[in-house]
Amino acid sequence: MAKEKQISPQKAEEQKAYNEYVKEVTPTHSLPKNMAKAFLVGGMICIIGQGILHYCDTMGLDKDTAGSWCSLLLVLLSVILTGLNLYPKIANFGGAGALVPITGFANSVAAPSIEFKKEGQVFGIGCKIFTIAGPVILFGIFSSWVLGLIYWIGDRFAIF
């Protein structure tokens, strides 16, 4: 027979007060509101990208070159905003809308390098720059290798 642990009235009151405190300080989130903010921020990033593509088109660049310039300028803008400590505020407001596009990836590379620069070039920036982006790069390269291998096997043996 297991002994039931008796909770003293004082302990129960402390637990109740703690639970009320947790409920009070825990932020509440509205999914529709967060989705709307993500849509707004992600849409603004896309509008900026589309503006860059349109400008490159008026300059007479082909589609591939214009896409390269668009990616380059969006990454540059993201890194500049990260350096000015503005992109984290945008990401905090827009959530996934700011973190999913290429600008979020640039932010995830730039932010740790800025944060750890005081530890030096090698142990600070060099070791921490890919803290967040490293796994994305690793699994992106690995999955592309696996898919390439599957494609090669399918092409080689006329499976596909």
N, C-alpha and C positions, 0 to 999 in steps of 0.2 A: 504494500500500500504506500503510495507516494504521499509525502507530506505536502500539503498546500501551503504556499508561502503567504503569510498574512502581511498585508500592507498597512502600515500605520496611517492614521488619519492625516497626520502632518505630511507624510510622503505622498499620499493621494492628492492632497491640496497642492503640493509643489508640482506634481505631475500635471494636474489640471491647469495650473497657472502657466506652466511651460507650454502645454499644448495651445493655450489661448495666445501666448506670445508668438509661437511659430505661425499660427494662422494669421496673426496680425501683420507680421513682417514678410511673409511669403508673398511675392508678387503674383497677381492674377493676370493671366494672358487671355486675350480674345483672339481665337484662331482667325475669324474673318478679318479682323483689324490687322493682324500680322500678315495675312495673305495679301491684303490690299496694299500695305506698305511695301512688301517685297515686290509686288507687281509694279508699283510706282517707281521704285528705285531701279529695279531691273529694266523696266521700260525706258527710263531716262538714260541708262547706260547704252541701251540699244539705239535710242534716238541719236546720241552722240556718235556712236559707231556708224550709223546710217548717214549722218551728216559728213563724217570723214570720207566714207565711200563715195558719196555724191560729189564732194569736192574733188576727190581723186579722179572721178569720172570726167568732171569738167576740165581737169588738167590734161585729159587724154590718156590716162594710164589704163592698161588692160585690167581685167577683172582680178587676176591673181596678184598682180603688183599692188592694186588698190587694197585688196584684202590684207596683204602683208603690211602695208602702211597703216591700215586701220588697227591691226593687232598691235603693232609697234607703238602707235600713239596712245592707244588705250592703256597699255602696260606702263608707258612713261607717265601718263597722267595719274595712274593709280599709285605709282611709286612716289611721285611728287606730293600727292595728297597724303600718303602715308607718312612721308618725312615731315610734313606740316601738321601732323596729328589730326587731320580732318577725315581721312578714310575710315578710321575706327569709329568715328561718330556716325558716319554714313552707314557703315555696316551694322552698328548698334540699332539704328533706326530701321534700316531696310532688311535686316536679317539675310536670308538666303538670296534675296534679290541683288545684294551687293557682293555676296561671297561666292556665288556659283559662276558668274562670268569670268573671263580671263583677267579682269581687274581684281577679282578676289584672290586669284592665284598669285598675281604680282604682289598684292598686299601681304599674302602669307609668306612670301620670300623676303620682302623688304622689312617687314616689322621685326622679326627676330634679329636681323643684322643690325638694325638701328638700336634695338634694346640691349644687345650684348656687345656693342662696339667698345664699351669701356673696359672690357676684358681683353682687348687686343685684337690684332688682325687675324692671328691663327686660332687661338683658343676662344675668342669671342665670335667674330664674324664668320670665320672659316668653319668652325664647328657647329654653329647654331643656325646658319643661314637656311639650311634645308630641314629644320626641325619639323615644320608642318608640311612643306611642299615635297620633301624627300619621299615619303611613302606614296604620294600621288605620282611622282615621276617614276619611282620603282615599279609600282603596279601597272602604270600605264605602259611602260616599256615591256614589262613581262607579258601582259595580256596581249599586246600587239605582236609579240614574238610567238605566243601560242596560237593566235589567230592566223598569223602568217604561215606557221607550220601546218596548221589544219588546211589552209588554202593550198599550200604546196603539195601536200599529200593528196588532196582531192583532185588537183590539176594533174599531178603526176600519174595517178592511177585512174583517171577519167571517172571519178566518183561524182563530181558536180557537173 
